[in-house]
Amino acid sequence: MKLEEYFVGQLKAWGHFQDRFDNVRRRFTVDIEGTWDGETLTLVEDFVYDDGETEQRIWTLRKTGPEDWEGSAAGVVGTAKGKVSGNALNWTYYFDLPVGDSTLRVKFDDWLWLQDERVMINRAYVSKFGIKVGEALIFFSKEPALQSGLEKESSDHIETLAEFEPREHLRNVKTAVGGGRF
């Protein structure tokens, strides 16, 4: 996995946050614009939540070693640290999560898995004092129109996806990323 290659350009993401009892609390989509200047990877993330709320988060990431990354964004306490191994990135940081009129400082243990040149899966475990608060599950996709030579393959892929039984597909995805059965 090379973050500086995957996250350059336009991406789309879909996800949800579920509480510690596995109840989905919030769904969202994210439009992402990534740029790499040779030293800094900047990700501008524009969130739209299912209740209509919008949010922008800008991540600034720096490669600090062959497999090591550091980053910052509004809400991140200190520095986020990550390590790439094969097709996976483990990313940990503390975050001040807005809750009503206050904030809750939580720890994120983020795992990202690159599936192919277009798709990445992210599962973020969220805890407070070592106790699970919830988790986020996010699917990233590179914009197919921006990838030369992949337009035909992308339209074939979309037709194939239209034939899937959605619940069976989600069961397979949850199992693949380490979850149990629905």
N, C-alpha and C positions, 0 to 999 in steps of 0.2 A: 504494500500500500504506500502510495506517495501522496500525502495530503496536498502538497503544492501542485500536483497535477489534477487530482480528482476535483478539488474544489474551485478551480479556476473556471470562470464563465458563469453561466446562469444554471441554477438548479432549482428544483421544486421538491418540497418535502411535505409529508402528511404524517400526522401523529396524534397521540392522545396521552393524557396523564391519568393514571389510575391510583386510587388511594391504597392503603395497606391491606384493605379487604378486597382488592381487585375490582372495585367499582369504578367505572370510567367516569371521571369528574369533568374532563374538558377535552374537546377535540380541537385540532388546529391544522392550518396549512401554513407553509412558509415559502416565500420566494427569496432565493439567496443569490447574491452577486458576489463572486469571489475574484480577487486580484492577487497576483504574486509578483513582487518586484525583485526577486532574487534573494531577499532577506526576510521580508514580512509577508505573511498571508493574511489578507483582510477579508473578512466575511461580513457582508451587510445582510442581515436577516430581517425580513418583514413578515411578522406573524399576523394571521387573521384567525381569531378564535370563533368557535361555533356560536357564541353569544353576541358576536359582532365587534367585540373589543379588538383593537389593533395594538401592536407593539413592535418597536424596532430594537434589535440588539446588534451591536457591531463588535465582532471579535477581532482582535489583533493577535496573530500567532507568529512565533519565531521558532525556527528550527535551531536547537541548541546542540545537536549531535546527530550522528547518522540515523538514529531511531528516536531521538528525544525532541519534545516540543514543549514550549511554554506559551501561555496566553493570558489575555485579560479581556474583560468586557464589563460594562456597567453591571453592578450587582455582584460581581465576582470579588470575593474577599482574598486579598493577596494575589498569588499567581496560580493559575491552573497549570498542572503538569501532566504530560502525556508521554506514552512510549508506544512505538509501533513495533509489532512483531508479526511478520508474515502479512496476512490480509487483515489483521486486527489492530486497533488502537485502544488502549485503556487510558482514560482521561479522568483525573480526579481534581476536585476543587470544592471550596466552600462558597455558598451563594446566599445572599440575602433575598429571600423569596417574599414578595409582597403578599400579605394576607390581610384583607380588609384595610384598616387604617394603620397597620403596623407591618413589621417584617419578621420573618422566621429564618434564622440562620441554619441552613441545612448543608449536608455534604452530598455531593454528586459523585457517583462512581459510574462513569460513562464507558460503555463498550460499543465500539463501532466496528462493523465487519463489512469489508468490501466484497460484494458478491461477483461483480464483473465490472467492466469499464463504465457502466451506467448506473448501477444500483448499489446502495449502501444501506445497511440496517444499523440502527442505533438503539440500544437499550440502556437507559440510565436508571440506576438504583439511587433512591433519595432516602437519606436517613438523618436522624437527629439523635445525638448521644448514642449512636450505634443501633438505634431502633428504627426499623423500616417505617418511613412515612408514606412512601408510594414509589411509583416508577413511571418513566416515560418510555414510549415505544415510538420510534420515528423511522420512516422510510424515505430515503433520498433518491432522486432520479436526476440525471443530467438531462437537459433539454435536448431531445433527439434531433431537432432541426439544426442545432449548432454543431453536431458531430458529422463531419463529412463522411459520406459513404455508408452511413447507418440509417438513412431515411427509409429505405425499403425494408430493412430488417425490423425497424421500429414499427412500421405499419403492420407487418406480419405478426409481430409480438402482440400488438394491441388486439388483432383479430383472435389470436390464440387465447388471450386473457378473457375475452368476451365469452368464451366457451366454458370457463371455469365455474364450478359451483363455489360461490364466495365463502361459505362457512368452512368447507373442506379445505380451501386454499388457506384461510386464516389458521385453521388447526395445524396445517403443515408448517406454516411460518412460525407459529408460537413454539412448536416442538423443535424446529430447526434452531431457534435462538435460545434454547435452554429452558423453555417453559414446559408445563405439563399439558394435559388434554383439557379441552373446554368442558 
